[in-house]
Amino acid sequence: MMTPRRIAVLAAAGVAVIALALWVSARRASEGEPSADSEPLALPGLRAALNSVSEVRIVKGDGTRTTLKKGATDWSVAERGFPADSSLVRKFLIDLSDLQVVEQKTSDPASYAELGVDDVSSPKSGGTLVELIEPASTVRLIIGKPSGARSSFVRLASAKQSLLVTPQLIPEADPRRWLQTSVIDLPESRVKEVLVHPATGPSYTVTRASAQQANFTVPQVPKGRELMDPGAADPVASALAGLTLEDVRKAPATKPAPAPEHATFHTFDGLTLDVTGSKDGDRRFLALHAVADAKATQAEAERIDSRWDGREVEVLGYKYDTFFRPLDQLLKALPEKPKTKAVKHAGHRALKLGTGASSASQ
């Protein structure tokens, strides 16, 4: 018979069991261990070792590769000798440490290619090898094809068993995808004038008298011509605002022909920025050099030069064209010239002859 005392004892015991379960779950979570009802981790030791990873290598079978190296504070892309977007690297490492095993897949090497987890020594391999270098060990994981929208196939290079894991990972082996893309951000509000030397046509100046002036003017507009609209020259002045790169390279010893295009930006607060453009096939490159014309901009000029000296940044074609647009492209089109009297006379004579021939045939 259940007495009130016995019911109270059982209730107290139930509360204790629940409290213990909650404590164990919380402790597992704080220690980075998966709970009993979660999927096991594909790389169980990585969470605790994330800060000790000093290098990440990403390699595809076709030879494309990226080497990310950890510095004192940030990461760099070794193939470019240039800073990496450290936030992308950290997210990638966290995603790797969070990989959960959804299902075990094939252990047959003959079936690896179907999942993209075959060895990347073959140019035909569809997978990507990711190597995580730690002082005492190296983790080598082949990331294969995606499965659905949330999962991927993977295999530890040293293991036969392939796995279906989540979250989905599509690693980039192209060094360009890891670069820190910000080049410079010089807002139009600081720009006083720009001297433009395009590849074709005359040089010209985009200028304004004060920062309060709404639009830039072009003193070299030929007589009888006018700007396409009042703000036609403004994009030239804002070309350095939020400039980003597609790629970066060491400046070549000799510039490719034809002669480089050039633009010089002067700010109201005493900064001069020289921008030199060059074309290499269908690629477009810019080189930057800064000079301080006032003490207030000395540190800024030095910072710009320390980053870009000896380097060129690749930019999209439309962005490149904004810097060096020929003057004629800023102007309204010329009206069509009227036909000359000689042309009109020839036309009337042809019409008259044609009418006479038509009458004769009748």
C-alpha positions as CSV (number, residue, x, y, z in Angstrom):
1,M,0.0,0.0,0.0
2,M,1.4,3.4,-1.0
3,T,1.5,5.6,2.0
4,P,1.9,9.4,1.8
5,R,5.4,9.0,3.3
6,R,6.4,6.5,0.6
7,I,5.0,8.7,-2.2
8,A,7.1,11.6,-0.9
9,V,10.2,9.5,-0.8
10,L,9.7,8.3,-4.4
11,A,9.1,11.8,-5.6
12,A,12.2,13.1,-3.9
13,A,14.2,10.2,-5.5
14,G,12.8,11.1,-9.0
15,V,13.8,14.8,-8.5
16,A,17.3,13.7,-7.5
17,V,17.7,11.4,-10.6
18,I,16.5,14.3,-12.9
19,A,18.9,16.7,-11.3
20,L,21.8,14.2,-11.7
21,A,21.0,13.7,-15.4
22,L,20.9,17.5,-15.9
23,W,24.3,17.9,-14.1
24,V,25.9,15.2,-16.2
25,S,24.6,16.7,-19.4
26,A,25.8,20.2,-18.5
27,R,29.2,18.9,-17.5
28,R,29.6,17.0,-20.9
29,A,28.6,20.2,-22.7
30,S,31.1,22.3,-20.8
31,E,33.9,19.8,-21.5
32,G,33.1,19.7,-25.2
33,E,31.8,16.2,-25.2
34,P,28.7,15.2,-27.2
35,S,25.7,14.2,-25.2
36,A,24.4,10.7,-25.3
37,D,21.6,11.6,-27.7
38,S,23.9,13.5,-30.2
39,E,25.8,12.1,-33.1
40,P,29.5,11.3,-32.5
41,L,32.1,13.8,-33.8
42,A,34.1,12.9,-36.9
43,L,37.2,14.6,-35.5
44,P,36.7,14.2,-31.7
45,G,40.0,15.6,-30.6
46,L,39.9,18.7,-32.7
47,R,37.8,21.0,-30.5
48,A,40.3,21.0,-27.7
49,A,43.2,21.4,-30.2
50,L,41.9,24.2,-32.4
51,N,44.3,26.8,-31.0
52,S,47.3,24.6,-31.6
53,V,46.6,24.3,-35.3
54,S,49.5,26.3,-37.0
55,E,48.9,25.4,-40.7
56,V,46.1,24.3,-42.9
57,R,46.8,22.8,-46.3
58,I,44.0,22.3,-48.9
59,V,44.8,20.3,-52.0
60,K,42.9,19.0,-55.0
61,G,43.9,16.3,-57.4
62,D,44.3,18.8,-60.3
63,G,47.2,20.5,-58.3
64,T,45.2,23.5,-57.0
65,R,46.3,24.1,-53.5
66,T,46.2,26.7,-50.6
67,T,48.5,26.8,-47.6
68,L,47.2,28.9,-44.7
69,K,49.7,29.7,-42.0
70,K,49.0,31.1,-38.6
71,G,51.0,34.1,-37.4
72,A,51.2,35.9,-34.1
73,T,47.7,37.3,-34.5
74,D,46.3,36.4,-37.9
75,W,46.5,34.0,-40.8
76,S,48.2,34.4,-44.2
77,V,48.0,32.7,-47.6
78,A,51.5,31.3,-48.3
79,E,50.9,31.1,-52.1
80,R,50.4,34.9,-52.3
81,G,52.5,36.0,-49.3
82,F,49.5,38.0,-48.3
83,P,47.1,38.2,-45.3
84,A,44.2,35.8,-45.3
85,D,40.6,36.6,-44.2
86,S,41.2,35.2,-40.7
87,S,37.5,35.0,-39.9
88,L,37.0,32.6,-42.9
89,V,39.9,30.4,-41.6
90,R,38.5,30.3,-38.1
91,K,35.0,29.5,-39.3
92,F,36.4,26.6,-41.4
93,L,38.3,25.2,-38.4
94,I,35.2,25.4,-36.2
95,D,33.1,23.7,-38.8
96,L,35.6,20.9,-39.0
97,S,35.7,20.5,-35.2
98,D,31.8,20.4,-35.2
99,L,31.5,17.7,-37.9
100,Q,29.1,15.1,-36.7
101,V,28.8,11.6,-38.1
102,V,25.4,10.9,-39.5
103,E,26.1,7.5,-41.0
104,Q,28.9,5.2,-41.9
105,K,29.4,4.6,-45.6
106,T,31.5,2.4,-47.8
107,S,34.8,0.9,-46.8
108,D,35.5,-0.4,-50.3
109,P,38.3,1.6,-52.0
110,A,36.7,0.7,-55.4
111,S,33.6,2.8,-54.3
112,Y,35.5,5.8,-52.9
113,A,35.3,7.7,-56.2
114,E,31.5,7.6,-56.2
115,L,31.5,9.6,-52.9
116,G,34.5,11.8,-53.9
117,V,36.7,10.5,-51.1
118,D,39.3,8.7,-53.2
119,D,43.0,9.7,-52.9
120,V,43.8,13.2,-54.3
121,S,47.0,12.0,-56.0
122,S,44.9,11.4,-59.1
123,P,44.0,14.4,-61.3
124,K,40.5,12.8,-61.7
125,S,39.8,12.8,-58.0
126,G,36.7,14.7,-57.0
127,G,37.7,15.2,-53.4
128,T,39.7,17.8,-51.5
129,L,42.4,16.9,-49.0
130,V,42.5,19.0,-45.9
131,E,45.6,18.7,-43.7
132,L,45.6,20.3,-40.2
133,I,49.1,20.7,-38.9
134,E,49.7,20.7,-35.2
135,P,53.1,20.6,-33.4
136,A,52.7,17.0,-32.4
137,S,50.4,15.5,-35.1
138,T,48.7,16.1,-38.5
139,V,45.0,15.4,-39.2
140,R,44.4,14.4,-42.9
141,L,40.8,14.5,-44.0
142,I,39.4,14.0,-47.5
143,I,36.2,15.9,-48.1
144,G,34.2,14.5,-50.9
145,K,30.9,15.3,-52.6
146,P,28.0,17.1,-50.9
147,S,24.9,15.1,-50.0
148,G,21.7,17.1,-50.1
149,A,21.8,20.6,-48.6
150,R,23.4,19.8,-45.2
151,S,25.8,16.9,-45.4
152,S,29.1,15.8,-47.1
153,F,31.0,12.6,-47.5
154,V,34.4,12.4,-45.9
155,R,37.1,9.9,-45.1
156,L,40.2,10.1,-42.9
157,A,43.1,9.6,-45.2
158,S,44.5,6.9,-42.9
159,A,41.1,5.0,-42.6
160,K,39.1,2.8,-44.9
161,Q,35.7,3.8,-43.5
162,S,34.0,6.7,-45.2
163,L,31.4,8.8,-43.4
164,L,28.4,11.0,-44.1
165,V,28.8,14.1,-41.9
166,T,27.1,17.4,-41.1
167,P,27.5,20.4,-41.5
168,Q,28.2,20.4,-45.2
169,L,31.7,21.5,-46.1
170,I,32.8,22.6,-49.6
171,P,36.5,23.6,-49.1
172,E,38.2,26.0,-51.4
173,A,41.6,25.1,-52.7
174,D,42.0,28.3,-54.8
175,P,44.2,30.7,-52.8
176,R,42.2,33.7,-54.1
177,R,39.2,32.5,-52.1
178,W,41.0,33.0,-48.8
179,L,42.5,36.4,-49.3
180,Q,41.7,39.4,-47.2
181,T,39.9,41.4,-50.0
182,S,39.8,44.9,-48.7
183,V,42.3,47.2,-50.5
184,I,41.4,50.8,-49.5
185,D,38.4,52.9,-48.5
186,L,38.9,56.5,-49.6
187,P,35.4,58.1,-49.5
188,E,34.4,60.6,-52.1
189,S,33.9,63.2,-49.4
190,R,37.7,63.4,-48.9
191,V,38.6,63.8,-52.6
192,K,39.5,67.2,-53.9
193,E,40.6,66.3,-57.4
194,V,41.8,63.4,-59.6
195,L,44.2,63.8,-62.5
196,V,43.4,61.1,-65.1
197,H,45.7,59.8,-67.8
198,P,43.8,57.2,-69.8
199,A,45.2,54.9,-72.4
200,T,43.5,56.7,-75.2
201,G,42.5,60.4,-75.6
202,P,43.7,63.4,-73.6
203,S,44.4,63.7,-69.9
204,Y,41.9,65.5,-67.8
205,T,41.1,66.6,-64.2
206,V,38.1,65.8,-62.1
207,T,37.9,68.6,-59.5
208,R,35.8,70.6,-57.1
209,A,36.4,73.8,-55.0
210,S,35.2,72.5,-51.7
211,A,33.9,69.3,-50.0
212,Q,30.4,70.9,-49.9
213,Q,30.3,71.1,-53.7
214,A,27.8,68.5,-54.9
215,N,29.4,67.4,-58.2
216,F,32.8,67.3,-59.7
217,T,33.7,69.4,-62.7
218,V,36.0,68.8,-65.6
219,P,37.9,72.0,-66.7
220,Q,39.2,70.3,-69.9
221,V,35.8,69.8,-71.5
222,P,36.3,70.8,-75.2
223,K,34.5,73.9,-76.5
224,G,31.0,73.0,-77.7
225,R,30.8,69.8,-75.6
226,E,29.3,69.2,-72.1
227,L,29.2,66.5,-69.5
228,M,26.7,63.7,-70.0
229,D,25.0,64.9,-66.8
230,P,26.1,67.0,-63.7
231,G,27.4,63.9,-61.9
232,A,29.1,62.2,-64.8
233,A,32.6,62.7,-63.3
234,D,31.7,61.7,-59.7
235,P,32.3,57.9,-60.2
236,V,36.0,58.7,-61.0
237,A,36.3,60.5,-57.6
238,S,34.7,57.6,-55.7
239,A,36.7,54.9,-57.4
240,L,38.8,54.3,-54.3
241,A,35.8,54.0,-51.9
242,G,35.4,50.4,-50.6
243,L,37.9,49.0,-53.2
244,T,38.3,45.3,-53.1
245,L,40.5,42.8,-54.8
246,E,40.0,39.6,-56.8
247,D,43.7,38.5,-56.5
248,V,47.1,39.9,-55.6
249,R,50.6,39.4,-57.0
250,K,54.1,40.8,-56.9
251,A,54.6,43.7,-59.2
252,P,56.4,42.5,-62.3
253,A,59.8,43.9,-63.1
254,T,58.7,45.1,-66.5
255,K,55.2,46.4,-67.3
256,P,53.3,44.8,-70.1
257,A,52.6,46.9,-73.2
258,P,50.8,49.2,-73.8
259,A,52.0,51.9,-71.4
260,P,50.2,51.8,-68.0
261,E,47.2,54.0,-67.3
262,H,47.5,56.4,-64.4
263,A,45.3,58.4,-62.0
264,T,46.4,60.7,-59.1
265,F,44.0,61.4,-56.2
266,H,44.4,64.5,-54.0
267,T,42.4,64.8,-50.8
268,F,41.4,68.0,-48.9
269,D,43.4,66.8,-45.9
270,G,46.7,66.3,-47.6
271,L,46.9,62.8,-48.9
272,T,48.1,61.9,-52.5
273,L,47.4,58.5,-53.9
274,D,48.9,57.4,-57.2
275,V,47.1,54.6,-58.9
276,T,48.8,52.9,-61.9
277,G,46.8,50.4,-64.0
278,S,48.1,47.7,-66.3
279,K,46.5,45.0,-68.4
280,D,47.7,41.4,-68.6
281,G,45.5,39.5,-71.1
282,D,42.0,39.8,-69.8
283,R,43.1,40.6,-66.3
284,R,43.3,44.1,-64.8
285,F,45.8,45.2,-62.2
286,L,46.3,48.3,-60.0
287,A,49.4,49.5,-58.1
288,L,49.0,52.0,-55.3
289,H,51.5,54.5,-53.9
290,A,50.7,57.1,-51.2
291,V,52.4,60.4,-50.3
292,A,51.5,62.6,-47.3
293,D,51.3,66.3,-48.2
294,A,50.4,67.1,-44.5
295,K,51.5,65.8,-41.1
296,A,47.9,64.7,-40.4
297,T,48.1,62.1,-43.2
298,Q,51.7,60.9,-42.7
299,A,50.8,57.7,-40.7
300,E,48.0,56.9,-43.2
301,A,50.4,57.2,-46.2
302,E,53.0,55.0,-44.5
303,R,50.4,52.4,-43.7
304,I,49.2,52.2,-47.3
305,D,52.7,52.0,-48.7
306,S,53.8,49.3,-46.2
307,R,50.9,47.1,-47.4
308,W,51.0,47.7,-51.1
309,D,54.7,48.5,-52.0
310,G,55.8,46.0,-54.6
311,R,52.3,44.5,-55.0
312,E,49.6,44.8,-57.6
313,V,45.9,44.0,-56.9
314,E,43.6,42.4,-59.5
315,V,40.2,44.1,-59.8
316,L,37.1,43.5,-61.9
317,G,37.2,45.0,-65.3
318,Y,34.3,47.5,-64.8
319,K,36.1,48.8,-61.6
320,Y,39.3,49.2,-63.5
321,D,37.6,51.2,-66.3
322,T,36.2,53.6,-63.7
323,F,39.7,54.9,-62.9
324,F,40.8,55.5,-66.4
325,R,37.7,56.3,-68.4
326,P,38.5,58.3,-71.6
327,L,37.2,61.9,-71.4
328,D,34.9,61.3,-74.4
329,Q,32.9,58.8,-72.4
330,L,32.0,61.5,-69.8
331,L,30.6,63.8,-72.5
332,K,27.3,63.9,-74.4
333,A,27.5,62.4,-77.8
334,L,28.1,64.9,-80.7
335,P,25.1,65.6,-82.9
336,E,25.1,63.9,-86.2
337,K,26.6,66.2,-88.9
338,P,24.1,67.4,-91.6
339,K,24.6,66.1,-95.1
340,T,26.7,68.5,-97.3
341,K,25.2,70.2,-100.4
342,A,27.3,67.9,-102.6
343,V,25.8,64.8,-101.0
344,K,22.3,66.3,-101.3
345,H,22.8,67.2,-105.0
346,A,24.1,63.7,-105.8
347,G,21.0,62.3,-104.1
348,H,18.6,64.5,-106.1
349,R,20.4,63.7,-109.4
350,A,20.2,59.9,-108.7
351,L,16.5,60.3,-107.9
352,K,15.9,62.2,-111.1
353,L,17.8,59.7,-113.2
354,G,15.8,56.9,-111.7
355,T,12.5,58.6,-112.4
356,G,13.5,59.2,-116.1
357,A,14.5,55.5,-116.5
358,S,11.2,54.5,-115.1
359,S,9.3,56.7,-117.5
360,A,11.2,55.4,-120.5
361,S,10.4,51.8,-119.7
362,Q,6.8,52.7,-119.7
